[in-house]
Amino acid sequence: MRRIAFLAVIPLTLLLASCMSLNSSAIRVVLPSELYAGKFFEMKVGVVGPLGFLLRNVEVKIDGQTYTTDESGYARVPFFFLDAGSYTVILSYADVSREIVLNVKPASWLVLCWFGADNNLSSYVNDDLEEMKSAAKDVAVIAFVDRVGTMSHGIYALSMDSVFVRIEFFNETNSGSGKNLSWFVNKYGTCDANKKSLILWNHGSAWDDTDPYRPKGISYDDQSKDFLTTSELKNALQGTRWDVLGFDACLMGSVEVLYELKDLADYFLASPGEIPFSGWDYRFLASISDSDSKGFCEKAIDRWRSFYTNRSYKPLLNAWDSEKLSKAVSSLVKKMNPANGLPEVNTVYSTSPRLCDLGEVLESFGWSDVLSQFQSARIPQTTNALLYLSVFLPQNSNQLDQYREMYSQLSFSEHTGWLDWLDSLFH
C-alpha cells in the first residue's frame, strides 16, 4: 500500500508543475514584526521560483539598488531610520515588482552613550556593549566608540536582533573634543523617542581641569591628549535637553558639576566617588520600556546595587532631580554667612581637590532645613546626612588658592558665594 500511495502522488506533482508558468516568480520579504527609530534592522528579500523554491545568486533591486541573494536564497538589505514614519520601498526582480511600506515607530527610550575609551579603559568597552544588548526591542541604543587603536572607532547602533552594527566608520578620533560630542548629540539625539538619555562613559574628576594632562573633567583621550572640561561639556550640550544625563565615570556626582548642567537635563545619574572599571550594569535597559525618567534612574540604581552587593561601591550611584537640586542650592545661598571654623566631615571622595560629602557639611553647621531639601532631591530619597553628593572643601588657604581661578568660573560658586564663604574660613 505504501508503494501505491507514493506512485499516486507523482503524477499529481507533475500535473501541478505543468500548470505553472516557467517564467512566474514572486518576491518574498521577511521583516521584524515591529520597527523602531534608532534601531538597525535588515529586510530579507528573496525570489520564489516557479517550483516554489527560493532562488540563489540572483539579483534583485531595492529602490533601484542591486542586491544578490545568498546561499539561503535571501538578499539582506540594511535599514536605519532616525525618524519615525512610513517609508515606501520598491522591490523588483525581472518584470516582477512589489511595494513594501515600512512603518517605523518612535523608540520608547533613546540611549546615547559616549564611549571615550582611548585610554586604559579600552578593554572594558566590550563588556558594557554586551550588557547593552539586553535592551528591550523598543529601546534604541546608539554608541560613539573611541578606543585604543584604529580598528573599531565608529558609531554603533543596536539592531532588532540585539547585535551592535557599525553604521559610521572613522579612523582616529578625539573623544575629548567638545566639537565631536556636539556633533554626535545633535545628529543622533534627533532620533524619535518618547524619552532620551545621554551617558558619558570615561574617566572623570568632577570639575578639576588644572593640570595639563591627567584625568580631569571627563572623557579622557590618550591619543589626542585631550579631555572635556566642565565648561566645554556644557557648551557641547547647549541646545539639547535630556530626560536623563548619566555619568559612568568617577567623581562626577559633584554639586558643582550638576548645578553647572542643570538646564540640560531633568535628572542626573552620577557617583561622587571613584567607581570600578566595570562601571554600570547596563542590563537594566531590558526593563525600561514603560519607565518615566525617574523610573529609568531607579532601575539603573537597583541594578548597580545588585551588581555591587557587599562592596563599598554599592551606595555611590544615585540620581538627582535637577529642578529640586536647583531649589536646594538656592536655599543654601541664604546660609552663606561667615563661618567660625572648618566643618567636620567623615567622608572625603577626593583629596586633590578635596571633595567632601555636602550632606555632612550641612549637618555639621546645623543647616537641617537645607539638608532636607537636598535629601528630597535625591533618588532614592534619604533621611541620612550622608548624601553621596560632593562639594569642594579645602583644608587650608593653599589648597583653596590652587583651585581659586578655575573654581570661581563655576555657576555654583558664582550663584552661592561658596568661594567667598571658603575664604571666610581661612581669613
N, C-alpha and C positions, 0 to 999 in steps of 0.2 A: 504493500500500500504506500509506503514512503516513496518508492521509486515512481509510482504512478503520479502521486501528487507533485513531485519535483518536475516531472516531464510536462505536467499540465501547466505549470507556471511559465515555462519558457516561451511558448507561443504567445501568451498574453503580454509578456515583457516586450517581445519583438513587435507585437502589434502596437503597443503604446509608443514605442520609439519611432515606428514608421509613420505615426500620425503627427509627429513633431517636425517643425521646420528645422532643418540642419543649421540654418543661419540664426535661429532665435536665441536670444540670450537675455539675461536680466541682471540688474545691478543690485547687489546685496550690501546693506550698510549695518554696521554694528556700532552702537554708541553707548556710553554710560547712561544709566536711567535718568540722572539729573546732572545738569551742568551749572557751574558757578563761576562768577567773575573771579579772576585771580588764581584759578585752578587750571593747570595744564591738563589737556586730555588728548587722546588720539581717536580719530574716526577710522574704523577699519572698513575699507571698500573692496568688495570682491565682485567678480563677474561669474555668474552661474551659466554654464554652457548648456547646449541642447539636451544633454543627458542628465542634467541636474547636478553636475559636479562643479566646484569652483575651479576656475582656470588659473594655472600658474604661469608666471612670467609673461603676463600680458599688460599692455599699457592702458591706463585709464586716465582721464583728465578731470581734475577738480578745479573749478573756476579757471580753466584754461591751462593749468599747470600739470605736467605729466608725472605720474607715479607708476611704478611697476609692481604687480602683485608678486609676493614671495612664495616660498615653498608651501606655505599654509593656504595659499590662494587669496591672501588679502594684501592690499597696499595700506600702509599705515600713514595717516595724514595728521600732522600735529596742529593743534589749535591752542591759542591762549588769548583770552579777552580780558581787558581791564574793565570794560563797560558791560553792564547787564543789558539785555535786549534780545531781539530776534534777528538772526543772521541767516540769509539765504545763500545756500551753496549749490552750484550746478555741477552735477556729476555726468560724465559721458564716456561711452565706450562704443567705438564704431558708430553705428547710426542709432544707438540707444542712449537716451539721456534721462536723467532723473533729478528732480529738485528736492533738496532737503532744507528744512528750516531748523536751525539750532536755537533753542530757547535757553538763554543764559540768565540765571537768577543772580541777584546780589548775594554775596557771601554773608554768613551770619557774623563772622569776625574776619577782619584782615589783620594778620600778624606780620609786621615788617620787622626783620631782625638784621642788625648791622654787625656782622662778624668782623671786627677789627683784630684779626688773628695773625698779623705779620710780626710775630714775636714768639716768646716761649709758650704761648697758649695754643699754638697752631695745631698741635696733635689732639686737642680736646674738641675741636670743631665737629668731627665726625660723630662723636658720642651724642652731642646735643642735636645734630641733624637727625640722627637715628631716633631720638626721643620724639622729635617733632613729627616724624612720620605717623605717629599715632593720632594726629589731629583728626577731628571729625570731618566727614566728607564735605560739609558746607563751610569749613574754616579754611580760608586762603592763607598760606604761609609763603612769603617771598623773602629771600635772604640775599643780602650783599655779602660775599665771601672774599676776604683778602687774607691769604695765608703765606707762610714761608714758601719760597719757590714760585714758579710761574705757571704750573700746570693746571691749577684748579681755581684761579681767580674768575669771578663772574657773578651773575645774578641767577639764582636758583629758585624755581617755583615748585611747590609740592603738587604732584599730579593727582588725578582722581584715583589712580592705582596706588597711591601712597608711596610714590618714588619721587625723589628730587631730580628735576630736569634742568640743565643749564640753558637758560633762554637768552642770555647775553654773555659773550666772551670778551675778556680783555686781558692784556698782559699785565705787567706790574702796575699796580695802582696804589694810591695813598689813602689808607683808611683813617689817617689823622688829619685829613683835609676837610674843612667845613664846606668848601665848594662841592666836593664829591658827595658829602652827606646831603647837602641841599638838593643836588641833582637827583639822588636816589629817592628821597622822601617826596619830592614834588612830582616825580614821574610815576612812581608806584603807589604813592599814597592816594592817588586819584581813583584807585580801584573801588568799584561799587561794593560797599559792605555796610551792614547795619551798624557795626561798631568797628573802631580801628585802634590798634595798639602799635607802638614802636618800642622795640627792645634794643638797647645799646649794650653790646657784648664785648668786653675787653678788660684790660687793667683800668683801675680808676683810683683817684686820690683826691676826692672831693673837689675843692676849688683851688688847690695848690698848683700853681704853674710858675714857681720861682726859678727852679733850676733849668738849665738849657736842655737837658735830656735825661729824664727818668720818668717813671710812671707818674703822671700828674694829669689833672683834668680827667679826660677819658679818651679812649681809642688811641692806643699807643702803637705806632708803626715803626718797627726796627729798620726796615729798608729805607724808608723816606726820612727817618729821624724826625718825625712829626707827631703831633697829638692835638686833641681838641681841648682848648681851654673852655672854661665855663661860658665866657662871653662869646667865643666862637661857636660853641654848641647852640647857644641861644639865638645867635644871628642865623645860623644854618637852618633852624626850625621856624624862623619867623614866617608867618602866613599860613602855618599849619596848626591844626588843633587835634589832639589825641584824646580818646576816651581813657586810655591808659598809656603812660610813659614809664617804661621799666628800665632798670639798670642791672644787668647781670655783670656786675663789676664791684670791686672793693670800694668802701668808704663813701659811696655816693648818697647814702642816707643822711645828708647834712642839711640842716635847716637853711643854710646859706644857699646851697645848690637848688633845693626845691623851691625856695622863695624866688630865686632868680628866674625860674622856669614856670612860675605859677600861672602865667597866661597862656601856656601852651598845652595844658592837659587838665583833665578833670580829676585824675587820680595818678599817683606816683607809686611805684614799687621799687624799694631800694633797701640796702643794708648799710648801717653806719660803720660797720667793721669790716675786717678782711674776711673774704669768703674763699672756700676751697676751689681748686682748679675745676672741679666737676660742675660748679655753679648750680644754676636752676635745674630742676627736674621738669622738662617740658611735656611730660606725659599728661599734664593737666589739660592740655589742649584738646584732649579727646572728649572732654565733658563741658565745653564752654558754649556750645551752640545756642542755648537758651539763656545764657548768663548776661546780666547787665554789667556795667563797668565794675561795680563793687563786687559782684559775684565772680568776675574774672580774677580779681585780686585775691579774693578769699580762696579760690581753688588753687591758684599759684602758691599761696602761703601754706595751705593744707598739704599740698604735695611736697613742698620744701621741708616742712616739719616732719612729715612721714619719712622722707628720704634721709634726713639727718637726725633721726631719733637717737637719743642718748649721746649726742655730740654737742659740743659747745656752740656750734653754728645754729642750732635749732631755732632760737628766738630772734635771730638777727633780721630776717626778711619780714618787712611789714609794709603796709600800704598807707597812703596819706590822701585824704580828701583835700584837694587843692583849695577849694573855697573856704573850708573850715580852718585849714592851716593858715591861710592869709589873715583870717579874722583873729586867730590866736596870736599871730605876730603883731597885729595892730594893738591887741590888748597888752602885749609886752612893752610897747612904746611908753605906756603910762607909768611903767615901773623904772624907767631908765634914770634913776637919781643916783648921785654919787654914792658909792658903796664904801663900807668901812674895812673891808678885807676880802681876800680871795675866798670864794665859796668852797666848801669841802665836797669833793666828789669821789666816788669809788670806781667809776667806770670811765676808762680812757681808751678811746678807739685808735688813736694815733698820737705819737709823741712829736712828730715834726711834719706839719704843725700840730700843736696839741689840741686834739678834738675830744671833748668830754660829752657825757650824756646831758642833754639840755634839761631833762626832767629832774635830774639830781641837782642841777644848778638852781632851778626854780624852787625845789623843796628846801634847799639849804637856806634860801633867803625868805622862806615862808610865803612865797607868792602862790598860794594854793589856787586862787581863782584863775590865774593864767595857766597853771599846770593842768587844771581841769579842762580848759579849752583845748590844749594840745592832746590830752588823753582822749577826748571825744573826736578829734580829727583823725586819730589813728585807726587803722583796720588791721587786726581786731581792736576794738576799744579796750582800754585798760584802766584800772584804778591804781596801778603801781606808779611810783615816782620814776622808775626806770622806763624811759620812753623808747629807747633804741632809735634816737634821733640825735645827731651830734651837733655841737656848736663850738666855735673857736674860743678857747680859754687858756691863754698862755700863762705861764707861772711867774714871769717877770717881764720887765720892760724890754730887755734884749730880745726875748722871743717875740714880743709884740712888734718891735721895730723891724724885725726881719721880714715880717709879712705886711707891714703897715700900708705901703703904697698899693699893693695888689688888693688887699682886703678892703681898702677904702672905696674901691670901684664897684663893690658888690652892692646890689639893691638892698640886701638885708642890713648892711652896715649903714647905708645912707638913710634908710627909712626908719630905723630903730634907734640910731645913735649908739649902737653897740660898741663901735670903736672908741667913741668918746667915753663911754662908760668903762671900758677896759683901761683907758688912760687914767681914769679917776682911781682905779685900784692901785696904781703904781706911783702916783704923784700926789 
